[in-house]
Protein backbone atom coordinates (compact mmCIF):
# COMPACT_ATOMS: atom_id res chain seq x y z
CA UNK A 1 0.00 0.00 0.00
CA UNK A 2 1.57 3.32 -1.00
CA UNK A 3 2.30 5.82 1.73
CA UNK A 4 0.84 9.31 1.71
CA UNK A 5 3.68 11.78 1.99
CA UNK A 6 4.00 15.54 1.64
CA UNK A 7 7.75 15.83 1.88
CA UNK A 8 9.82 18.24 -0.23
CA UNK A 9 12.19 16.47 -2.58
CA UNK A 10 14.71 19.27 -2.75
CA UNK A 11 17.14 18.09 -0.11
CA UNK A 12 19.19 20.62 1.83
CA UNK A 13 22.46 18.83 1.30
CA UNK A 14 25.45 19.10 3.59
CA UNK A 15 27.53 22.22 3.03
CA UNK A 16 29.69 21.62 -0.02
CA UNK A 17 32.90 23.48 -0.89
CA UNK A 18 31.97 23.68 -4.58
CA UNK A 19 29.04 24.20 -6.92
CA UNK A 20 27.21 20.93 -7.34
CA UNK A 21 24.17 19.63 -9.14
CA UNK A 22 21.97 18.16 -10.22
CA UNK A 23 22.18 15.62 -7.42
CA UNK A 24 21.79 11.94 -8.23
CA UNK A 25 18.44 10.32 -7.60
CA UNK A 26 18.42 8.03 -4.58
CA UNK A 27 18.43 4.63 -6.35
CA UNK A 28 21.39 5.72 -8.51
CA UNK A 29 23.35 6.93 -5.48
CA UNK A 30 22.54 3.69 -3.68
CA UNK A 31 23.61 1.45 -6.57
CA UNK A 32 26.88 3.30 -7.18
CA UNK A 33 28.01 3.27 -3.54
CA UNK A 34 29.71 0.48 -1.62
CA UNK A 35 28.70 1.70 1.83
CA UNK A 36 25.52 3.68 2.57
CA UNK A 37 25.17 4.59 6.22
CA UNK A 38 24.14 7.09 8.85
CA UNK A 39 26.79 8.19 11.30
CA UNK A 40 27.80 10.86 13.82
CA UNK A 41 31.06 12.80 13.42
CA UNK A 42 33.52 11.95 16.21
CA UNK A 43 36.56 13.72 14.77
CA UNK A 44 37.55 15.73 11.70
CA UNK A 45 40.87 17.24 10.62
CA UNK A 46 41.42 20.97 10.93
CA UNK A 47 39.56 22.85 8.16
CA UNK A 48 40.77 26.43 7.68
CA UNK A 49 38.15 27.17 5.02
CA UNK A 50 35.34 26.27 7.41
CA UNK A 51 36.91 28.42 10.16
CA UNK A 52 37.07 31.43 7.81
CA UNK A 53 33.42 30.95 6.81
CA UNK A 54 32.34 30.68 10.46
CA UNK A 55 34.20 33.87 11.38
CA UNK A 56 32.74 35.88 8.50
CA UNK A 57 29.18 34.72 9.11
CA UNK A 58 29.44 35.28 12.87
CA UNK A 59 30.37 38.90 12.30
CA UNK A 60 27.73 39.45 9.62
CA UNK A 61 24.86 38.00 11.65
CA UNK A 62 24.40 35.10 9.30
CA UNK A 63 24.40 37.04 6.00
CA UNK A 64 27.57 37.91 4.16
CA UNK A 65 27.60 41.55 3.00
CA UNK A 66 30.70 42.10 0.89
CA UNK A 67 31.22 45.75 1.82
CA UNK A 68 31.04 45.10 5.54
CA UNK A 69 33.32 42.08 5.22
CA UNK A 70 35.98 44.20 3.51
CA UNK A 71 35.76 46.88 6.20
CA UNK A 72 36.17 44.25 8.92
CA UNK A 73 38.80 42.29 7.00
CA UNK A 74 41.83 43.07 9.24
CA UNK A 75 39.90 42.08 12.38
CA UNK A 76 38.59 38.90 10.71
CA UNK A 77 42.12 37.90 9.62
CA UNK A 78 43.50 38.45 13.13
CA UNK A 79 40.68 36.44 14.70
CA UNK A 80 41.20 33.52 12.28
CA UNK A 81 44.95 33.57 12.96
CA UNK A 82 44.37 33.46 16.73
CA UNK A 83 41.80 30.67 16.52
CA UNK A 84 43.85 28.57 14.06
CA UNK A 85 47.32 29.03 15.58
CA UNK A 86 47.24 25.92 17.77
CA UNK A 87 45.28 23.68 15.38
CA UNK A 88 46.73 24.30 11.94
CA UNK A 89 49.32 21.72 10.76
CA UNK A 90 52.84 22.81 11.70
CA UNK A 91 54.04 23.18 8.11
CA UNK A 92 51.43 25.90 7.45
CA UNK A 93 51.85 28.05 10.58
CA UNK A 94 54.40 30.48 9.17
CA UNK A 95 52.22 31.17 6.14
CA UNK A 96 49.19 31.67 8.40
CA UNK A 97 51.07 34.22 10.52
CA UNK A 98 52.19 36.13 7.41
CA UNK A 99 48.66 36.47 5.95
CA UNK A 100 47.18 39.98 5.83
CA UNK A 101 44.05 39.49 3.70
CA UNK A 102 41.15 37.10 3.38
CA UNK A 103 42.34 36.21 -0.11
CA UNK A 104 45.65 35.04 1.35
CA UNK A 105 43.80 32.96 3.97
CA UNK A 106 41.57 31.39 1.30
CA UNK A 107 44.64 30.59 -0.78
CA UNK A 108 46.18 28.82 2.22
CA UNK A 109 42.91 26.99 2.84
CA UNK A 110 43.04 25.67 -0.74
CA UNK A 111 46.55 24.32 -0.16
CA UNK A 112 45.41 22.54 3.00
CA UNK A 113 42.38 21.13 1.17
CA UNK A 114 44.63 19.61 -1.49
CA UNK A 115 46.48 17.90 1.36
CA UNK A 116 43.18 16.27 2.32
CA UNK A 117 40.94 15.84 5.35
CA UNK A 118 40.11 12.73 7.37
CA UNK A 119 36.82 12.49 9.25
CA UNK A 120 35.87 9.65 11.59
CA UNK A 121 32.18 8.87 12.12
CA UNK A 122 30.51 6.52 14.58
CA UNK A 123 28.18 4.33 12.56
CA UNK A 124 24.50 4.52 13.50
CA UNK A 125 23.04 2.27 10.81
CA UNK A 126 24.34 0.65 7.63
CA UNK A 127 21.80 0.64 4.79
CA UNK A 128 24.22 -0.99 2.36
CA UNK A 129 27.59 -2.66 2.95
CA UNK A 130 29.24 -4.28 5.93
CA UNK A 131 28.44 -2.65 9.31
CA UNK A 132 31.45 -1.46 11.34
CA UNK A 133 31.80 0.56 14.55
CA UNK A 134 33.43 3.56 12.86
CA UNK A 135 33.99 4.78 9.30
CA UNK A 136 36.83 7.05 8.13
CA UNK A 137 36.08 9.41 5.23
CA UNK A 138 38.98 10.99 3.33
CA UNK A 139 38.36 14.14 1.29
CA UNK A 140 40.60 16.37 -0.79
CA UNK A 141 40.58 18.44 -3.96
CA UNK A 142 40.97 15.23 -6.00
CA UNK A 143 37.62 14.01 -4.65
CA UNK A 144 35.62 17.00 -5.95
CA UNK A 145 33.12 18.52 -3.51
CA UNK A 146 34.23 18.57 0.13
CA UNK A 147 31.57 18.13 2.83
CA UNK A 148 32.15 20.50 5.75
CA UNK A 149 31.84 17.95 8.53
CA UNK A 150 31.30 19.26 12.06
CA UNK A 151 31.87 17.17 15.21
CA UNK A 152 28.60 15.99 16.75
CA UNK A 153 26.52 16.32 13.58
CA UNK A 154 24.88 13.23 12.06
CA UNK A 155 24.87 12.52 8.33
CA UNK A 156 23.51 10.15 5.69
CA UNK A 157 26.48 9.28 3.46
CA UNK A 158 27.07 7.37 0.22
CA UNK A 159 30.66 6.12 0.23
CA UNK A 160 33.09 3.85 -1.61
CA UNK A 161 36.69 2.81 -0.81
CA UNK A 162 39.30 5.42 -1.80
CA UNK A 163 42.30 4.70 -3.96
CA UNK A 164 44.03 7.99 -3.22
CA UNK A 165 45.16 10.19 -0.35
CA UNK A 166 44.28 8.23 2.73
CA UNK A 167 45.36 4.92 4.23
CA UNK A 168 43.84 1.52 3.52
CA UNK A 169 40.33 1.12 4.85
CA UNK A 170 39.21 4.72 4.31
CA UNK A 171 36.23 5.72 2.19
CA UNK A 172 35.52 8.62 -0.12
CA UNK A 173 32.34 10.45 -1.14
CA UNK A 174 31.42 10.77 -4.81
CA UNK A 175 30.80 14.37 -5.99
CA UNK A 176 27.14 15.41 -6.35
CA UNK A 177 25.80 12.36 -4.54
CA UNK A 178 23.10 12.70 -1.86
CA UNK A 179 25.37 13.13 1.18
CA UNK A 180 23.49 15.26 3.68
CA UNK A 181 22.84 16.15 7.28
CA UNK A 182 20.60 13.50 8.77
CA UNK A 183 17.95 16.01 9.84
CA UNK A 184 17.36 16.98 6.20
CA UNK A 185 16.76 13.55 4.64
CA UNK A 186 13.49 12.21 6.02
CA UNK A 187 12.24 11.05 2.61
CA UNK A 188 15.51 9.25 1.82
CA UNK A 189 15.34 7.39 5.13
CA UNK A 190 11.75 6.31 4.37
CA UNK A 191 12.87 4.85 1.04
CA UNK A 192 15.87 3.05 2.60
CA UNK A 193 13.72 1.65 5.42
CA UNK A 194 11.10 0.30 3.00
CA UNK A 195 13.76 -1.12 0.71
CA UNK A 196 15.33 -3.00 3.62
CA UNK A 197 12.15 -4.24 5.30
CA UNK A 198 9.61 -4.68 2.48
CA UNK A 199 11.51 -4.83 -0.83
CA UNK A 200 8.46 -6.22 -2.65
CA UNK A 201 6.71 -2.85 -2.19
CA UNK A 202 9.46 -0.25 -1.92
CA UNK A 203 9.26 1.56 -5.26
CA UNK A 204 9.24 5.36 -5.47
CA UNK A 205 7.37 7.70 -7.80
CA UNK A 206 8.40 11.35 -7.73
CA UNK A 207 8.05 14.36 -9.96
CA UNK A 208 7.69 18.11 -10.23
CA UNK A 209 5.05 20.43 -11.67
CA UNK A 210 6.32 22.40 -14.66
CA UNK A 211 4.79 25.04 -16.92
CA UNK A 212 4.27 24.00 -20.52
CA UNK A 213 7.32 25.05 -22.52
CA UNK A 214 9.46 25.68 -19.43
CA UNK A 215 13.00 24.33 -19.42
CA UNK A 216 13.50 21.24 -17.31
CA UNK A 217 16.28 22.95 -15.38
CA UNK A 218 14.42 26.23 -15.06
CA UNK A 219 11.77 27.39 -12.58
CA UNK A 220 9.77 24.24 -11.80
CA UNK A 221 6.34 25.79 -11.53
CA UNK A 222 4.32 28.98 -11.91
CA UNK A 223 4.05 31.48 -9.09
CA UNK A 224 0.91 30.67 -7.16
CA UNK A 225 0.00 29.81 -3.59
CA UNK A 226 -2.83 27.32 -4.05
CA UNK A 227 -2.06 23.88 -2.59
CA UNK A 228 -2.63 21.44 -5.44
CA UNK A 229 -3.20 17.72 -4.95
CA UNK A 230 -1.60 14.86 -6.84
CA UNK A 231 -3.72 11.71 -6.90
CA UNK A 232 -2.21 8.30 -7.51
CA UNK A 233 -4.70 5.53 -8.24
CA UNK A 234 -3.94 1.83 -8.33
CA UNK A 235 -6.26 -1.14 -8.97
CA UNK A 236 -6.45 -1.72 -5.21
CA UNK A 237 -7.26 1.84 -4.11
CA UNK A 238 -6.31 5.50 -4.16
CA UNK A 239 -3.74 7.50 -2.20
CA UNK A 240 -3.08 11.24 -2.26
CA UNK A 241 0.07 13.33 -1.89
CA UNK A 242 -0.04 17.07 -1.31
CA UNK A 243 2.30 19.11 -3.49
CA UNK A 244 5.17 20.22 -1.28
CA UNK A 245 4.81 23.94 -0.63
CA UNK A 246 6.13 26.22 -3.38
CA UNK A 247 8.52 23.69 -4.91
CA UNK A 248 5.82 21.94 -6.91
CA UNK A 249 7.35 18.57 -6.13
CA UNK A 250 5.48 15.40 -5.17
CA UNK A 251 6.44 11.99 -3.87
CA UNK A 252 4.93 8.53 -3.38
CA UNK A 253 6.88 5.87 -1.50
CA UNK A 254 6.11 2.24 -0.68
CA UNK A 255 4.69 1.32 -4.09
CA UNK A 256 4.53 -2.12 -5.63
CA UNK A 257 5.68 -2.19 -9.27
CA UNK A 258 2.80 -1.92 -11.71
CA UNK A 259 0.41 0.40 -13.56
CA UNK A 260 -1.13 3.49 -11.93
CA UNK A 261 -3.16 6.55 -12.88
CA UNK A 262 -1.76 10.00 -11.99
CA UNK A 263 -4.03 13.06 -11.78
CA UNK A 264 -3.45 16.68 -10.72
CA UNK A 265 -6.42 18.39 -9.05
CA UNK A 266 -6.99 22.05 -8.30
CA UNK A 267 -7.57 23.21 -4.73
CA UNK A 268 -9.49 23.24 -2.50
CA UNK A 269 -9.67 19.47 -2.74
CA UNK A 270 -12.06 17.66 -2.55
CA UNK A 271 -14.84 20.23 -1.90
CA UNK A 272 -14.19 22.21 -5.09
CA UNK A 273 -12.00 20.67 -7.69
CA UNK A 274 -11.16 20.40 -11.34
CA UNK A 275 -8.62 18.33 -13.18
CA UNK A 276 -5.53 20.27 -14.27
CA UNK A 277 -3.74 17.26 -15.69
CA UNK A 278 -4.55 13.62 -16.38
CA UNK A 279 -5.52 11.00 -15.60
CA UNK A 280 -2.17 9.85 -17.01
CA UNK A 281 -1.09 6.22 -17.00
CA UNK A 282 2.28 5.61 -15.38
CA UNK A 283 4.15 2.35 -14.94
CA UNK A 284 6.30 2.00 -11.84
CA UNK A 285 9.17 -0.29 -12.83
CA UNK A 286 10.52 -3.24 -10.92
CA UNK A 287 13.79 -1.30 -10.61
CA UNK A 288 12.01 0.66 -7.91
CA UNK A 289 12.15 4.28 -9.14
CA UNK A 290 10.22 6.49 -11.57
CA UNK A 291 10.62 10.22 -12.21
CA UNK A 292 7.46 11.60 -13.84
CA UNK A 293 6.97 15.36 -14.14
CA UNK A 294 3.53 16.90 -14.61
CA UNK A 295 3.32 19.65 -17.24
CA UNK A 296 0.70 22.29 -16.43
CA UNK A 297 -1.04 23.72 -19.49
CA UNK A 298 -3.50 26.04 -17.74
CA UNK A 299 -3.57 28.32 -14.73
CA UNK A 300 -4.69 26.71 -11.47
CA UNK A 301 -6.36 29.94 -10.36
C-alpha positions as CSV (number, residue, x, y, z in Angstrom):
1,X,0.0,0.0,0.0
2,X,1.6,3.3,-1.0
3,X,2.3,5.8,1.7
4,X,0.8,9.3,1.7
5,X,3.7,11.8,2.0
6,X,4.0,15.5,1.6
7,X,7.7,15.8,1.9
8,X,9.8,18.2,-0.2
9,X,12.2,16.5,-2.6
10,X,14.7,19.3,-2.8
11,X,17.1,18.1,-0.1
12,X,19.2,20.6,1.8
13,X,22.5,18.8,1.3
14,X,25.5,19.1,3.6
15,X,27.5,22.2,3.0
16,X,29.7,21.6,0.0
17,X,32.9,23.5,-0.9
18,X,32.0,23.7,-4.6
19,X,29.0,24.2,-6.9
20,X,27.2,20.9,-7.3
21,X,24.2,19.6,-9.1
22,X,22.0,18.2,-10.2
23,X,22.2,15.6,-7.4
24,X,21.8,11.9,-8.2
25,X,18.4,10.3,-7.6
26,X,18.4,8.0,-4.6
27,X,18.4,4.6,-6.4
28,X,21.4,5.7,-8.5
29,X,23.4,6.9,-5.5
30,X,22.5,3.7,-3.7
31,X,23.6,1.5,-6.6
32,X,26.9,3.3,-7.2
33,X,28.0,3.3,-3.5
34,X,29.7,0.5,-1.6
35,X,28.7,1.7,1.8
36,X,25.5,3.7,2.6
37,X,25.2,4.6,6.2
38,X,24.1,7.1,8.8
39,X,26.8,8.2,11.3
40,X,27.8,10.9,13.8
41,X,31.1,12.8,13.4
42,X,33.5,12.0,16.2
43,X,36.6,13.7,14.8
44,X,37.6,15.7,11.7
45,X,40.9,17.2,10.6
46,X,41.4,21.0,10.9
47,X,39.6,22.9,8.2
48,X,40.8,26.4,7.7
49,X,38.1,27.2,5.0
50,X,35.3,26.3,7.4
51,X,36.9,28.4,10.2
52,X,37.1,31.4,7.8
53,X,33.4,30.9,6.8
54,X,32.3,30.7,10.5
55,X,34.2,33.9,11.4
56,X,32.7,35.9,8.5
57,X,29.2,34.7,9.1
58,X,29.4,35.3,12.9
59,X,30.4,38.9,12.3
60,X,27.7,39.5,9.6
61,X,24.9,38.0,11.6
62,X,24.4,35.1,9.3
63,X,24.4,37.0,6.0
64,X,27.6,37.9,4.2
65,X,27.6,41.6,3.0
66,X,30.7,42.1,0.9
67,X,31.2,45.8,1.8
68,X,31.0,45.1,5.5
69,X,33.3,42.1,5.2
70,X,36.0,44.2,3.5
71,X,35.8,46.9,6.2
72,X,36.2,44.2,8.9
73,X,38.8,42.3,7.0
74,X,41.8,43.1,9.2
75,X,39.9,42.1,12.4
76,X,38.6,38.9,10.7
77,X,42.1,37.9,9.6
78,X,43.5,38.5,13.1
79,X,40.7,36.4,14.7
80,X,41.2,33.5,12.3
81,X,45.0,33.6,13.0
82,X,44.4,33.5,16.7
83,X,41.8,30.7,16.5
84,X,43.8,28.6,14.1
85,X,47.3,29.0,15.6
86,X,47.2,25.9,17.8
87,X,45.3,23.7,15.4
88,X,46.7,24.3,11.9
89,X,49.3,21.7,10.8
90,X,52.8,22.8,11.7
91,X,54.0,23.2,8.1
92,X,51.4,25.9,7.4
93,X,51.9,28.1,10.6
94,X,54.4,30.5,9.2
95,X,52.2,31.2,6.1
96,X,49.2,31.7,8.4
97,X,51.1,34.2,10.5
98,X,52.2,36.1,7.4
99,X,48.7,36.5,5.9
100,X,47.2,40.0,5.8
101,X,44.1,39.5,3.7
102,X,41.1,37.1,3.4
103,X,42.3,36.2,-0.1
104,X,45.6,35.0,1.4
105,X,43.8,33.0,4.0
106,X,41.6,31.4,1.3
107,X,44.6,30.6,-0.8
108,X,46.2,28.8,2.2
109,X,42.9,27.0,2.8
110,X,43.0,25.7,-0.7
111,X,46.5,24.3,-0.2
112,X,45.4,22.5,3.0
113,X,42.4,21.1,1.2
114,X,44.6,19.6,-1.5
115,X,46.5,17.9,1.4
116,X,43.2,16.3,2.3
117,X,40.9,15.8,5.4
118,X,40.1,12.7,7.4
119,X,36.8,12.5,9.2
120,X,35.9,9.7,11.6
121,X,32.2,8.9,12.1
122,X,30.5,6.5,14.6
123,X,28.2,4.3,12.6
124,X,24.5,4.5,13.5
125,X,23.0,2.3,10.8
126,X,24.3,0.6,7.6
127,X,21.8,0.6,4.8
128,X,24.2,-1.0,2.4
129,X,27.6,-2.7,3.0
130,X,29.2,-4.3,5.9
131,X,28.4,-2.6,9.3
132,X,31.4,-1.5,11.3
133,X,31.8,0.6,14.6
134,X,33.4,3.6,12.9
135,X,34.0,4.8,9.3
136,X,36.8,7.0,8.1
137,X,36.1,9.4,5.2
138,X,39.0,11.0,3.3
139,X,38.4,14.1,1.3
140,X,40.6,16.4,-0.8
141,X,40.6,18.4,-4.0
142,X,41.0,15.2,-6.0
143,X,37.6,14.0,-4.7
144,X,35.6,17.0,-5.9
145,X,33.1,18.5,-3.5
146,X,34.2,18.6,0.1
147,X,31.6,18.1,2.8
148,X,32.2,20.5,5.8
149,X,31.8,17.9,8.5
150,X,31.3,19.3,12.1
151,X,31.9,17.2,15.2
152,X,28.6,16.0,16.8
153,X,26.5,16.3,13.6
154,X,24.9,13.2,12.1
155,X,24.9,12.5,8.3
156,X,23.5,10.2,5.7
157,X,26.5,9.3,3.5
158,X,27.1,7.4,0.2
159,X,30.7,6.1,0.2
160,X,33.1,3.9,-1.6
161,X,36.7,2.8,-0.8
162,X,39.3,5.4,-1.8
163,X,42.3,4.7,-4.0
164,X,44.0,8.0,-3.2
165,X,45.2,10.2,-0.4
166,X,44.3,8.2,2.7
167,X,45.4,4.9,4.2
168,X,43.8,1.5,3.5
169,X,40.3,1.1,4.8
170,X,39.2,4.7,4.3
171,X,36.2,5.7,2.2
172,X,35.5,8.6,-0.1
173,X,32.3,10.4,-1.1
174,X,31.4,10.8,-4.8
175,X,30.8,14.4,-6.0
176,X,27.1,15.4,-6.4
177,X,25.8,12.4,-4.5
178,X,23.1,12.7,-1.9
179,X,25.4,13.1,1.2
180,X,23.5,15.3,3.7
181,X,22.8,16.1,7.3
182,X,20.6,13.5,8.8
183,X,18.0,16.0,9.8
184,X,17.4,17.0,6.2
185,X,16.8,13.5,4.6
186,X,13.5,12.2,6.0
187,X,12.2,11.1,2.6
188,X,15.5,9.2,1.8
189,X,15.3,7.4,5.1
190,X,11.7,6.3,4.4
191,X,12.9,4.9,1.0
192,X,15.9,3.0,2.6
193,X,13.7,1.6,5.4
194,X,11.1,0.3,3.0
195,X,13.8,-1.1,0.7
196,X,15.3,-3.0,3.6
197,X,12.2,-4.2,5.3
198,X,9.6,-4.7,2.5
199,X,11.5,-4.8,-0.8
200,X,8.5,-6.2,-2.7
201,X,6.7,-2.9,-2.2
202,X,9.5,-0.3,-1.9
203,X,9.3,1.6,-5.3
204,X,9.2,5.4,-5.5
205,X,7.4,7.7,-7.8
206,X,8.4,11.3,-7.7
207,X,8.0,14.4,-10.0
208,X,7.7,18.1,-10.2
209,X,5.1,20.4,-11.7
210,X,6.3,22.4,-14.7
211,X,4.8,25.0,-16.9
212,X,4.3,24.0,-20.5
213,X,7.3,25.1,-22.5
214,X,9.5,25.7,-19.4
215,X,13.0,24.3,-19.4
216,X,13.5,21.2,-17.3
217,X,16.3,22.9,-15.4
218,X,14.4,26.2,-15.1
219,X,11.8,27.4,-12.6
220,X,9.8,24.2,-11.8
221,X,6.3,25.8,-11.5
222,X,4.3,29.0,-11.9
223,X,4.1,31.5,-9.1
224,X,0.9,30.7,-7.2
225,X,0.0,29.8,-3.6
226,X,-2.8,27.3,-4.0
227,X,-2.1,23.9,-2.6
228,X,-2.6,21.4,-5.4
229,X,-3.2,17.7,-4.9
230,X,-1.6,14.9,-6.8
231,X,-3.7,11.7,-6.9
232,X,-2.2,8.3,-7.5
233,X,-4.7,5.5,-8.2
234,X,-3.9,1.8,-8.3
235,X,-6.3,-1.1,-9.0
236,X,-6.4,-1.7,-5.2
237,X,-7.3,1.8,-4.1
238,X,-6.3,5.5,-4.2
239,X,-3.7,7.5,-2.2
240,X,-3.1,11.2,-2.3
241,X,0.1,13.3,-1.9
242,X,0.0,17.1,-1.3
243,X,2.3,19.1,-3.5
244,X,5.2,20.2,-1.3
245,X,4.8,23.9,-0.6
246,X,6.1,26.2,-3.4
247,X,8.5,23.7,-4.9
248,X,5.8,21.9,-6.9
249,X,7.4,18.6,-6.1
250,X,5.5,15.4,-5.2
251,X,6.4,12.0,-3.9
252,X,4.9,8.5,-3.4
253,X,6.9,5.9,-1.5
254,X,6.1,2.2,-0.7
255,X,4.7,1.3,-4.1
256,X,4.5,-2.1,-5.6
257,X,5.7,-2.2,-9.3
258,X,2.8,-1.9,-11.7
259,X,0.4,0.4,-13.6
260,X,-1.1,3.5,-11.9
261,X,-3.2,6.6,-12.9
262,X,-1.8,10.0,-12.0
263,X,-4.0,13.1,-11.8
264,X,-3.4,16.7,-10.7
265,X,-6.4,18.4,-9.0
266,X,-7.0,22.1,-8.3
267,X,-7.6,23.2,-4.7
268,X,-9.5,23.2,-2.5
269,X,-9.7,19.5,-2.7
270,X,-12.1,17.7,-2.5
271,X,-14.8,20.2,-1.9
272,X,-14.2,22.2,-5.1
273,X,-12.0,20.7,-7.7
274,X,-11.2,20.4,-11.3
275,X,-8.6,18.3,-13.2
276,X,-5.5,20.3,-14.3
277,X,-3.7,17.3,-15.7
278,X,-4.5,13.6,-16.4
279,X,-5.5,11.0,-15.6
280,X,-2.2,9.9,-17.0
281,X,-1.1,6.2,-17.0
282,X,2.3,5.6,-15.4
283,X,4.1,2.3,-14.9
284,X,6.3,2.0,-11.8
285,X,9.2,-0.3,-12.8
286,X,10.5,-3.2,-10.9
287,X,13.8,-1.3,-10.6
288,X,12.0,0.7,-7.9
289,X,12.2,4.3,-9.1
290,X,10.2,6.5,-11.6
291,X,10.6,10.2,-12.2
292,X,7.5,11.6,-13.8
293,X,7.0,15.4,-14.1
294,X,3.5,16.9,-14.6
295,X,3.3,19.6,-17.2
296,X,0.7,22.3,-16.4
297,X,-1.0,23.7,-19.5
298,X,-3.5,26.0,-17.7
299,X,-3.6,28.3,-14.7
300,X,-4.7,26.7,-11.5
301,X,-6.4,29.9,-10.4
